[in-house]
């Protein structure tokens, strides 16, 4: 339960802080590293094929940052800002446990 609460709080903080950044700020953004604290808490992988399915059973094949509602890029972008990882870019082929399919 502690891990779920921590992931939720990191998600809330990420979304709230990303709303404060102007779009131009993303131009110089660094990529999210799998070793980043927030990335580790959310199980972020730059390649969704490498997700630990035993640890993240909600992961389904076909899920990727590119088709997540938090991905701020256009179709075909290799990387783009993500509202979960404020100020950083995620790989379109990546995945984290905050994944929510785009509507």
Backbone atoms as SQL, in Angstrom:
CREATE TABLE atoms (id INTEGER PRIMARY KEY, chain TEXT, resi INTEGER, resn TEXT, atom TEXT, x REAL, y REAL, z REAL);
INSERT INTO atoms VALUES
  (1, 'A', 1, 'UNK', 'N', 0.824, -1.184, 0.000),
  (2, 'A', 1, 'UNK', 'CA', 0.000, 0.000, 0.000),
  (3, 'A', 1, 'UNK', 'C', 0.870, 1.251, 0.000),
  (4, 'A', 2, 'UNK', 'N', 1.986, 1.195, 0.708),
  (5, 'A', 2, 'UNK', 'CA', 2.884, 2.339, 0.798),
  (6, 'A', 2, 'UNK', 'C', 3.370, 2.742, -0.589),
  (7, 'A', 3, 'UNK', 'N', 3.701, 1.751, -1.421),
  (8, 'A', 3, 'UNK', 'CA', 4.186, 2.019, -2.774),
  (9, 'A', 3, 'UNK', 'C', 3.108, 2.695, -3.616),
  (10, 'A', 4, 'UNK', 'N', 1.862, 2.267, -3.484),
  (11, 'A', 4, 'UNK', 'CA', 0.766, 2.865, -4.244),
  (12, 'A', 4, 'UNK', 'C', 0.569, 4.326, -3.852),
  (13, 'A', 5, 'UNK', 'N', 0.625, 4.606, -2.571),
  (14, 'A', 5, 'UNK', 'CA', 0.455, 5.968, -2.082),
  (15, 'A', 5, 'UNK', 'C', 1.595, 6.844, -2.600),
  (16, 'A', 6, 'UNK', 'N', 2.812, 6.335, -2.565),
  (17, 'A', 6, 'UNK', 'CA', 3.963, 7.094, -3.048),
  (18, 'A', 6, 'UNK', 'C', 3.832, 7.366, -4.545),
  (19, 'A', 7, 'UNK', 'N', 3.455, 6.366, -5.317),
  (20, 'A', 7, 'UNK', 'CA', 3.265, 6.551, -6.762),
  (21, 'A', 7, 'UNK', 'C', 2.189, 7.586, -7.045),
  (22, 'A', 8, 'UNK', 'N', 1.102, 7.527, -6.297),
  (23, 'A', 8, 'UNK', 'CA', 0.022, 8.492, -6.482),
  (24, 'A', 8, 'UNK', 'C', 0.518, 9.906, -6.207),
  (25, 'A', 9, 'UNK', 'N', 1.225, 10.083, -5.111),
  (26, 'A', 9, 'UNK', 'CA', 1.709, 11.415, -4.750),
  (27, 'A', 9, 'UNK', 'C', 2.707, 11.940, -5.781),
  (28, 'A', 10, 'UNK', 'N', 3.583, 11.068, -6.279),
  (29, 'A', 10, 'UNK', 'CA', 4.530, 11.493, -7.304),
  (30, 'A', 10, 'UNK', 'C', 3.794, 11.892, -8.580),
  (31, 'A', 11, 'UNK', 'N', 2.751, 11.169, -8.901),
  (32, 'A', 11, 'UNK', 'CA', 1.952, 11.498, -10.080),
  (33, 'A', 11, 'UNK', 'C', 1.286, 12.852, -9.913),
  (34, 'A', 12, 'UNK', 'N', 0.688, 13.085, -8.767),
  (35, 'A', 12, 'UNK', 'CA', 0.011, 14.362, -8.507),
  (36, 'A', 12, 'UNK', 'C', 1.013, 15.510, -8.588),
  (37, 'A', 13, 'UNK', 'N', 2.164, 15.348, -7.966),
  (38, 'A', 13, 'UNK', 'CA', 3.184, 16.396, -7.991),
  (39, 'A', 13, 'UNK', 'C', 3.656, 16.633, -9.423),
  (40, 'A', 14, 'UNK', 'N', 3.868, 15.567, -10.185),
  (41, 'A', 14, 'UNK', 'CA', 4.311, 15.703, -11.573),
  (42, 'A', 14, 'UNK', 'C', 3.305, 16.439, -12.437),
  (43, 'A', 15, 'UNK', 'N', 2.042, 16.083, -12.321),
  (44, 'A', 15, 'UNK', 'CA', 0.999, 16.733, -13.106),
  (45, 'A', 15, 'UNK', 'C', 0.870, 18.203, -12.703),
  (46, 'A', 16, 'UNK', 'N', 0.840, 18.477, -11.422),
  (47, 'A', 16, 'UNK', 'CA', 0.680, 19.856, -10.954),
  (48, 'A', 16, 'UNK', 'C', 1.839, 20.732, -11.396),
  (49, 'A', 17, 'UNK', 'N', 3.052, 20.233, -11.275),
  (50, 'A', 17, 'UNK', 'CA', 4.194, 21.067, -11.649),
  (51, 'A', 17, 'UNK', 'C', 4.312, 21.229, -13.150),
  (52, 'A', 18, 'UNK', 'N', 3.892, 20.244, -13.931),
  (53, 'A', 18, 'UNK', 'CA', 3.976, 20.375, -15.387),
  (54, 'A', 18, 'UNK', 'C', 2.987, 21.404, -15.918),
  (55, 'A', 19, 'UNK', 'N', 1.904, 21.614, -15.215),
  (56, 'A', 19, 'UNK', 'CA', 0.924, 22.598, -15.649),
  (57, 'A', 19, 'UNK', 'C', 1.461, 24.020, -15.526),
  (58, 'A', 20, 'UNK', 'N', 2.508, 24.191, -14.750),
  (59, 'A', 20, 'UNK', 'CA', 3.084, 25.516, -14.541),
  (60, 'A', 20, 'UNK', 'C', 4.139, 25.872, -15.592),
  (61, 'A', 21, 'UNK', 'N', 4.584, 24.912, -16.385),
  (62, 'A', 21, 'UNK', 'CA', 5.630, 25.183, -17.360),
  (63, 'A', 21, 'UNK', 'C', 5.042, 25.638, -18.687),
  (64, 'A', 22, 'UNK', 'N', 5.554, 26.722, -19.259),
  (65, 'A', 22, 'UNK', 'CA', 5.096, 27.122, -20.585),
  (66, 'A', 22, 'UNK', 'C', 5.601, 26.126, -21.617),
  (67, 'A', 23, 'UNK', 'N', 4.906, 26.028, -22.739),
  (68, 'A', 23, 'UNK', 'CA', 5.262, 25.047, -23.760),
  (69, 'A', 23, 'UNK', 'C', 6.707, 25.219, -24.226),
  (70, 'A', 24, 'UNK', 'N', 7.189, 26.456, -24.311),
  (71, 'A', 24, 'UNK', 'CA', 8.544, 26.711, -24.775),
  (72, 'A', 24, 'UNK', 'C', 9.583, 26.054, -23.872),
  (73, 'A', 25, 'UNK', 'N', 9.261, 25.861, -22.625),
  (74, 'A', 25, 'UNK', 'CA', 10.198, 25.268, -21.675),
  (75, 'A', 25, 'UNK', 'C', 10.543, 23.828, -22.044),
  (76, 'A', 26, 'UNK', 'N', 9.693, 23.161, -22.787),
  (77, 'A', 26, 'UNK', 'CA', 9.939, 21.768, -23.159),
  (78, 'A', 26, 'UNK', 'C', 11.051, 21.644, -24.197),
  (79, 'A', 27, 'UNK', 'N', 11.336, 22.702, -24.954),
  (80, 'A', 27, 'UNK', 'CA', 12.317, 22.625, -26.035),
  (81, 'A', 27, 'UNK', 'C', 13.683, 22.170, -25.535),
  (82, 'A', 28, 'UNK', 'N', 14.079, 22.592, -24.357),
  (83, 'A', 28, 'UNK', 'CA', 15.382, 22.240, -23.816),
  (84, 'A', 28, 'UNK', 'C', 15.297, 21.125, -22.773),
  (85, 'A', 29, 'UNK', 'N', 14.202, 20.436, -22.727),
  (86, 'A', 29, 'UNK', 'CA', 13.985, 19.416, -21.705),
  (87, 'A', 29, 'UNK', 'C', 14.917, 18.224, -21.898),
  (88, 'A', 30, 'UNK', 'N', 15.323, 17.652, -20.780),
  (89, 'A', 30, 'UNK', 'CA', 16.152, 16.452, -20.777),
  (90, 'A', 30, 'UNK', 'C', 15.239, 15.227, -20.786),
  (91, 'A', 31, 'UNK', 'N', 15.751, 14.103, -21.257),
  (92, 'A', 31, 'UNK', 'CA', 14.933, 12.887, -21.222),
  (93, 'A', 31, 'UNK', 'C', 14.826, 12.331, -19.799),
  (94, 'A', 32, 'UNK', 'N', 13.745, 11.638, -19.536),
  (95, 'A', 32, 'UNK', 'CA', 13.589, 10.935, -18.270),
  (96, 'A', 32, 'UNK', 'C', 14.534, 9.736, -18.306),
  (97, 'A', 33, 'UNK', 'N', 15.301, 9.581, -17.276),
  (98, 'A', 33, 'UNK', 'CA', 16.192, 8.428, -17.159),
  (99, 'A', 33, 'UNK', 'C', 15.523, 7.376, -16.283),
  (100, 'A', 34, 'UNK', 'N', 15.706, 6.115, -16.621),
  (101, 'A', 34, 'UNK', 'CA', 15.117, 5.045, -15.823),
  (102, 'A', 34, 'UNK', 'C', 15.636, 5.071, -14.395),
  (103, 'A', 35, 'UNK', 'N', 16.783, 5.674, -14.189),
  (104, 'A', 35, 'UNK', 'CA', 17.381, 5.755, -12.857),
  (105, 'A', 35, 'UNK', 'C', 16.839, 6.918, -12.022),
  (106, 'A', 36, 'UNK', 'N', 16.062, 7.828, -12.625),
  (107, 'A', 36, 'UNK', 'CA', 15.462, 8.935, -11.881),
  (108, 'A', 36, 'UNK', 'C', 14.532, 8.383, -10.799),
  (109, 'A', 37, 'UNK', 'N', 14.483, 9.062, -9.663),
  (110, 'A', 37, 'UNK', 'CA', 13.670, 8.608, -8.535),
  (111, 'A', 37, 'UNK', 'C', 12.204, 8.431, -8.913),
  (112, 'A', 38, 'UNK', 'N', 11.618, 9.428, -9.575),
  (113, 'A', 38, 'UNK', 'CA', 10.214, 9.355, -9.983),
  (114, 'A', 38, 'UNK', 'C', 10.008, 8.224, -10.995),
  (115, 'A', 39, 'UNK', 'N', 10.946, 8.064, -11.917),
  (116, 'A', 39, 'UNK', 'CA', 10.853, 7.002, -12.922),
  (117, 'A', 39, 'UNK', 'C', 10.881, 5.632, -12.250),
  (118, 'A', 40, 'UNK', 'N', 11.746, 5.454, -11.283),
  (119, 'A', 40, 'UNK', 'CA', 11.815, 4.179, -10.570),
  (120, 'A', 40, 'UNK', 'C', 10.535, 3.912, -9.795),
  (121, 'A', 41, 'UNK', 'N', 9.990, 4.946, -9.162),
  (122, 'A', 41, 'UNK', 'CA', 8.760, 4.776, -8.384),
  (123, 'A', 41, 'UNK', 'C', 7.591, 4.362, -9.266),
  (124, 'A', 42, 'UNK', 'N', 7.604, 4.814, -10.523),
  (125, 'A', 42, 'UNK', 'CA', 6.503, 4.513, -11.440),
  (126, 'A', 42, 'UNK', 'C', 6.835, 3.398, -12.421),
  (127, 'A', 43, 'UNK', 'N', 7.995, 2.770, -12.266),
  (128, 'A', 43, 'UNK', 'CA', 8.367, 1.656, -13.129),
  (129, 'A', 43, 'UNK', 'C', 8.607, 2.059, -14.569),
  (130, 'A', 44, 'UNK', 'N', 9.037, 3.306, -14.811),
  (131, 'A', 44, 'UNK', 'CA', 9.254, 3.784, -16.179),
  (132, 'A', 44, 'UNK', 'C', 10.340, 2.989, -16.880),
  (133, 'A', 45, 'UNK', 'N', 10.048, 2.589, -18.097),
  (134, 'A', 45, 'UNK', 'CA', 11.005, 1.931, -18.984),
  (135, 'A', 45, 'UNK', 'C', 10.973, 2.670, -20.302),
  (136, 'A', 46, 'UNK', 'N', 12.139, 2.919, -20.894),
  (137, 'A', 46, 'UNK', 'CA', 12.199, 3.602, -22.178),
  (138, 'A', 46, 'UNK', 'C', 11.703, 2.701, -23.301),
  (139, 'A', 47, 'UNK', 'N', 11.657, 1.408, -23.036),
  (140, 'A', 47, 'UNK', 'CA', 11.157, 0.432, -24.000),
  (141, 'A', 47, 'UNK', 'C', 10.111, -0.421, -23.284),
  (142, 'A', 48, 'UNK', 'N', 8.857, -0.272, -23.680),
  (143, 'A', 48, 'UNK', 'CA', 7.762, -0.979, -23.011),
  (144, 'A', 48, 'UNK', 'C', 7.924, -2.504, -23.060),
  (145, 'A', 49, 'UNK', 'N', 8.688, -3.006, -24.013),
  (146, 'A', 49, 'UNK', 'CA', 8.894, -4.461, -24.096),
  (147, 'A', 49, 'UNK', 'C', 9.705, -4.980, -22.912),
  (148, 'A', 50, 'UNK', 'N', 10.344, -4.068, -22.156),
  (149, 'A', 50, 'UNK', 'CA', 11.188, -4.468, -21.039),
  (150, 'A', 50, 'UNK', 'C', 10.514, -4.280, -19.679),
  (151, 'A', 51, 'UNK', 'N', 9.205, -4.031, -19.680),
  (152, 'A', 51, 'UNK', 'CA', 8.467, -3.863, -18.429),
  (153, 'A', 51, 'UNK', 'C', 8.433, -5.194, -17.688),
  (154, 'A', 52, 'UNK', 'N', 8.666, -5.152, -16.386),
  (155, 'A', 52, 'UNK', 'CA', 8.592, -6.336, -15.536),
  (156, 'A', 52, 'UNK', 'C', 7.113, -6.656, -15.302),
  (157, 'A', 53, 'UNK', 'N', 6.604, -7.607, -16.046),
  (158, 'A', 53, 'UNK', 'CA', 5.169, -7.931, -15.982),
  (159, 'A', 53, 'UNK', 'C', 4.755, -8.535, -14.647),
  (160, 'A', 54, 'UNK', 'N', 5.673, -9.147, -13.939),
  (161, 'A', 54, 'UNK', 'CA', 5.354, -9.692, -12.619),
  (162, 'A', 54, 'UNK', 'C', 5.152, -8.544, -11.626),
  (163, 'A', 55, 'UNK', 'N', 5.950, -7.502, -11.747),
  (164, 'A', 55, 'UNK', 'CA', 5.859, -6.353, -10.845),
  (165, 'A', 55, 'UNK', 'C', 4.728, -5.405, -11.252),
  (166, 'A', 56, 'UNK', 'N', 4.422, -5.339, -12.555),
  (167, 'A', 56, 'UNK', 'CA', 3.389, -4.434, -13.070),
  (168, 'A', 56, 'UNK', 'C', 2.373, -5.237, -13.884),
  (169, 'A', 57, 'UNK', 'N', 1.522, -5.999, -13.205),
  (170, 'A', 57, 'UNK', 'CA', 0.570, -6.862, -13.909),
  (171, 'A', 57, 'UNK', 'C', -0.478, -6.109, -14.719),
  (172, 'A', 58, 'UNK', 'N', -0.672, -4.811, -14.465),
  (173, 'A', 58, 'UNK', 'CA', -1.653, -4.053, -15.262),
  (174, 'A', 58, 'UNK', 'C', -1.121, -3.738, -16.663),
  (175, 'A', 59, 'UNK', 'N', 0.194, -3.893, -16.875),
  (176, 'A', 59, 'UNK', 'CA', 0.768, -3.648, -18.197),
  (177, 'A', 59, 'UNK', 'C', 0.175, -4.623, -19.208),
  (178, 'A', 60, 'UNK', 'N', -0.197, -4.085, -20.361),
  (179, 'A', 60, 'UNK', 'CA', -0.718, -4.892, -21.456),
  (180, 'A', 60, 'UNK', 'C', 0.103, -4.608, -22.710),
  (181, 'A', 61, 'UNK', 'N', 0.409, -5.628, -23.510),
  (182, 'A', 61, 'UNK', 'CA', 1.120, -5.376, -24.762),
  (183, 'A', 61, 'UNK', 'C', 0.364, -4.326, -25.589),
  (184, 'A', 62, 'UNK', 'N', 1.124, -3.440, -26.205),
  (185, 'A', 62, 'UNK', 'CA', 0.514, -2.370, -26.992),
  (186, 'A', 62, 'UNK', 'C', 0.448, -1.054, -26.246),
  (187, 'A', 63, 'UNK', 'N', 0.547, -1.098, -24.907),
  (188, 'A', 63, 'UNK', 'CA', 0.575, 0.136, -24.134),
  (189, 'A', 63, 'UNK', 'C', 1.952, 0.777, -24.297),
  (190, 'A', 64, 'UNK', 'N', 1.972, 2.065, -24.542),
  (191, 'A', 64, 'UNK', 'CA', 3.225, 2.812, -24.676),
  (192, 'A', 64, 'UNK', 'C', 2.928, 4.278, -24.421),
  (193, 'A', 65, 'UNK', 'N', 3.964, 5.016, -24.111),
  (194, 'A', 65, 'UNK', 'CA', 3.791, 6.442, -23.846),
  (195, 'A', 65, 'UNK', 'C', 3.076, 7.145, -25.001),
  (196, 'A', 66, 'UNK', 'N', 3.375, 6.763, -26.225),
  (197, 'A', 66, 'UNK', 'CA', 2.783, 7.422, -27.394),
  (198, 'A', 66, 'UNK', 'C', 1.258, 7.360, -27.403),
  (199, 'A', 67, 'UNK', 'N', 0.660, 6.333, -26.779),
  (200, 'A', 67, 'UNK', 'CA', -0.800, 6.245, -26.769),
  (201, 'A', 67, 'UNK', 'C', -1.384, 6.432, -25.366),
  (202, 'A', 68, 'UNK', 'N', -0.622, 7.173, -24.536),
  (203, 'A', 68, 'UNK', 'CA', -1.064, 7.499, -23.177),
  (204, 'A', 68, 'UNK', 'C', -1.574, 8.942, -23.155),
  (205, 'A', 69, 'UNK', 'N', -2.582, 9.206, -22.355),
  (206, 'A', 69, 'UNK', 'CA', -3.149, 10.556, -22.308),
  (207, 'A', 69, 'UNK', 'C', -2.181, 11.595, -21.746),
  (208, 'A', 70, 'UNK', 'N', -1.150, 11.188, -21.032),
  (209, 'A', 70, 'UNK', 'CA', -0.194, 12.136, -20.461),
  (210, 'A', 70, 'UNK', 'C', 0.906, 12.536, -21.448),
  (211, 'A', 71, 'UNK', 'N', 1.048, 11.812, -22.557),
  (212, 'A', 71, 'UNK', 'CA', 2.056, 12.094, -23.588),
  (213, 'A', 71, 'UNK', 'C', 1.621, 13.331, -24.356),
  (214, 'A', 72, 'UNK', 'N', 2.473, 14.351, -24.389),
  (215, 'A', 72, 'UNK', 'CA', 2.110, 15.635, -24.973),
  (216, 'A', 72, 'UNK', 'C', 2.584, 15.819, -26.417),
  (217, 'A', 73, 'UNK', 'N', 3.103, 14.775, -27.016),
  (218, 'A', 73, 'UNK', 'CA', 3.604, 14.880, -28.381),
  (219, 'A', 73, 'UNK', 'C', 2.544, 14.605, -29.426),
  (220, 'A', 74, 'UNK', 'N', 2.978, 14.724, -30.682),
  (221, 'A', 74, 'UNK', 'CA', 2.117, 14.415, -31.819),
  (222, 'A', 74, 'UNK', 'C', 2.410, 12.990, -32.264),
  (223, 'A', 75, 'UNK', 'N', 1.520, 12.425, -33.050),
  (224, 'A', 75, 'UNK', 'CA', 1.742, 11.094, -33.614),
  (225, 'A', 75, 'UNK', 'C', 3.054, 11.108, -34.391),
  (226, 'A', 76, 'UNK', 'N', 3.882, 10.123, -34.142),
  (227, 'A', 76, 'UNK', 'CA', 5.157, 10.019, -34.829),
  (228, 'A', 76, 'UNK', 'C', 6.338, 10.622, -34.092),
  (229, 'A', 77, 'UNK', 'N', 6.093, 11.396, -33.026),
  (230, 'A', 77, 'UNK', 'CA', 7.197, 11.954, -32.240),
  (231, 'A', 77, 'UNK', 'C', 7.926, 10.823, -31.517),
  (232, 'A', 78, 'UNK', 'N', 9.249, 10.825, -31.568),
  (233, 'A', 78, 'UNK', 'CA', 10.045, 9.800, -30.882),
  (234, 'A', 78, 'UNK', 'C', 10.084, 10.047, -29.381),
  (235, 'A', 79, 'UNK', 'N', 10.104, 11.314, -28.991),
  (236, 'A', 79, 'UNK', 'CA', 10.053, 11.702, -27.584),
  (237, 'A', 79, 'UNK', 'C', 9.145, 12.917, -27.470),
  (238, 'A', 80, 'UNK', 'N', 8.623, 13.126, -26.279),
  (239, 'A', 80, 'UNK', 'CA', 7.744, 14.276, -26.060),
  (240, 'A', 80, 'UNK', 'C', 7.605, 14.510, -24.561),
  (241, 'A', 81, 'UNK', 'N', 7.157, 15.691, -24.190),
  (242, 'A', 81, 'UNK', 'CA', 6.887, 15.966, -22.779),
  (243, 'A', 81, 'UNK', 'C', 5.779, 15.056, -22.249),
  (244, 'A', 82, 'UNK', 'N', 5.872, 14.765, -20.980),
  (245, 'A', 82, 'UNK', 'CA', 4.845, 13.975, -20.300),
  (246, 'A', 82, 'UNK', 'C', 4.450, 14.727, -19.045),
  (247, 'A', 83, 'UNK', 'N', 3.166, 14.857, -18.811),
  (248, 'A', 83, 'UNK', 'CA', 2.714, 15.607, -17.648),
  (249, 'A', 83, 'UNK', 'C', 3.062, 14.903, -16.334),
  (250, 'A', 84, 'UNK', 'N', 3.364, 13.634, -16.373),
  (251, 'A', 84, 'UNK', 'CA', 3.752, 12.909, -15.163),
  (252, 'A', 84, 'UNK', 'C', 5.180, 13.253, -14.763),
  (253, 'A', 85, 'UNK', 'N', 6.060, 13.384, -15.752),
  (254, 'A', 85, 'UNK', 'CA', 7.474, 13.677, -15.505),
  (255, 'A', 85, 'UNK', 'C', 7.756, 15.126, -15.875),
  (256, 'A', 86, 'UNK', 'N', 7.293, 16.025, -15.056),
  (257, 'A', 86, 'UNK', 'CA', 7.370, 17.461, -15.316),
  (258, 'A', 86, 'UNK', 'C', 8.767, 17.911, -15.733),
  (259, 'A', 87, 'UNK', 'N', 8.813, 18.618, -16.846),
  (260, 'A', 87, 'UNK', 'CA', 10.062, 19.188, -17.310),
  (261, 'A', 87, 'UNK', 'C', 10.967, 18.226, -18.048),
  (262, 'A', 88, 'UNK', 'N', 10.509, 17.006, -18.285),
  (263, 'A', 88, 'UNK', 'CA', 11.344, 16.009, -18.961),
  (264, 'A', 88, 'UNK', 'C', 10.577, 15.338, -20.090),
  (265, 'A', 89, 'UNK', 'N', 11.360, 14.731, -20.998),
  (266, 'A', 89, 'UNK', 'CA', 10.787, 14.040, -22.156),
  (267, 'A', 89, 'UNK', 'C', 10.778, 12.542, -21.927),
  (268, 'A', 90, 'UNK', 'N', 9.724, 11.885, -22.391),
  (269, 'A', 90, 'UNK', 'CA', 9.645, 10.426, -22.329),
  (270, 'A', 90, 'UNK', 'C', 9.779, 9.863, -23.737),
  (271, 'A', 91, 'UNK', 'N', 10.206, 8.623, -23.817),
  (272, 'A', 91, 'UNK', 'CA', 10.310, 7.928, -25.083),
  (273, 'A', 91, 'UNK', 'C', 8.907, 7.472, -25.502),
  (274, 'A', 92, 'UNK', 'N', 8.547, 7.691, -26.751),
  (275, 'A', 92, 'UNK', 'CA', 7.225, 7.293, -27.249),
  (276, 'A', 92, 'UNK', 'C', 6.988, 5.794, -27.083),
  (277, 'A', 93, 'UNK', 'N', 8.070, 5.014, -27.108),
  (278, 'A', 93, 'UNK', 'CA', 7.962, 3.557, -26.959),
  (279, 'A', 93, 'UNK', 'C', 8.077, 3.121, -25.505),
  (280, 'A', 94, 'UNK', 'N', 8.146, 4.088, -24.597),
  (281, 'A', 94, 'UNK', 'CA', 8.289, 3.791, -23.182),
  (282, 'A', 94, 'UNK', 'C', 6.968, 3.455, -22.515),
  (283, 'A', 95, 'UNK', 'N', 7.022, 3.255, -21.188),
  (284, 'A', 95, 'UNK', 'CA', 5.823, 2.934, -20.403),
  (285, 'A', 95, 'UNK', 'C', 6.111, 3.199, -18.938),
  (286, 'A', 96, 'UNK', 'N', 5.079, 3.603, -18.186),
  (287, 'A', 96, 'UNK', 'CA', 5.165, 3.665, -16.723),
  (288, 'A', 96, 'UNK', 'C', 3.802, 3.271, -16.151),
  (289, 'A', 97, 'UNK', 'N', 3.780, 3.040, -14.851),
  (290, 'A', 97, 'UNK', 'CA', 2.553, 2.554, -14.218),
  (291, 'A', 97, 'UNK', 'C', 1.445, 3.606, -14.131),
  (292, 'A', 98, 'UNK', 'N', 1.730, 4.844, -14.502),
  (293, 'A', 98, 'UNK', 'CA', 0.694, 5.878, -14.539),
  (294, 'A', 98, 'UNK', 'C', -0.055, 5.865, -15.870),
  (295, 'A', 99, 'UNK', 'N', 0.262, 4.920, -16.752),
  (296, 'A', 99, 'UNK', 'CA', -0.336, 4.846, -18.083),
  (297, 'A', 99, 'UNK', 'C', -1.862, 4.875, -18.043),
  (298, 'A', 100, 'UNK', 'N', -2.429, 5.734, -18.883),
  (299, 'A', 100, 'UNK', 'CA', -3.880, 5.796, -19.095),
  (300, 'A', 100, 'UNK', 'C', -4.084, 5.962, -20.597),
  (301, 'A', 101, 'UNK', 'N', -4.824, 5.055, -21.191),
  (302, 'A', 101, 'UNK', 'CA', -5.033, 5.102, -22.643),
  (303, 'A', 101, 'UNK', 'C', -5.701, 6.405, -23.061),
  (304, 'A', 102, 'UNK', 'N', -5.206, 6.977, -24.176),
  (305, 'A', 102, 'UNK', 'CA', -5.827, 8.192, -24.716),
  (306, 'A', 102, 'UNK', 'C', -7.252, 7.895, -25.114),
  (307, 'A', 103, 'UNK', 'N', -8.104, 8.863, -24.880),
  (308, 'A', 103, 'UNK', 'CA', -9.531, 8.713, -25.234),
  (309, 'A', 103, 'UNK', 'C', -9.726, 8.885, -26.719);
